[in-house]
Amino acid sequence: MSKDFHSWQQIEALVKQKLIPQLQAQPYDTILAITRGGMIPACIVSEVLGIRNVLTAAVMFYTDVEETLEEPIFLQFPGDMLLVSKRVLIVDDVWDSGKTAYSVREKVRRAGGKPSVAVIHYKPSKSRYPNEAPDFYARETDAWIVYPWDPDREKLLNEAGLD
């Protein structure tokens, strides 16, 4: 699988030039950043759109021994009272299998919120939900995305001969 290395400048441009224009037509009451990958794009969206109410959702689908879980474990999630009747913009870096964003969106719906999902990268060929997709995305891809905040970035750059 090809690897697509993104710089901080590329991420900022994708969010500001591709994602933000799609989001400006809708007013949101709060942003729900999916940790950890969604925190940086959520911060940029929050700053540009002037949304100060930013919440976080920590979701785990993998154990420490790389075992994939069928159902998510919500390590942290806002209480229903923070979501009920609110227009919630859920932000993550990538919709790959879609399991994380889909699970968070459904949990917000069950709490009585009105969720929308925004991601930088959408991988429709990898999605486990053929009839579901993020509401907004900056770029469609099939590549393995290496974000500037990826802890293995230097190792991956070296392996690719791009150091």
Secondary structure, DSSP 8 states (H G I E B T S, - for coil): --EEE--HHHHHHIIIIIIHHHHTTS--SEEEEEETTTHHHHHHHHHHHT---EEEEEEEEE-TT--EEEEEEEEE---GGGTTT-EEEEEEEEESS-HHHHHHHHHHHHTT-EEEEEEEEE-TTT-S-TT---SEEEEE--SEEE-TT-TTHHHHHHHTT--
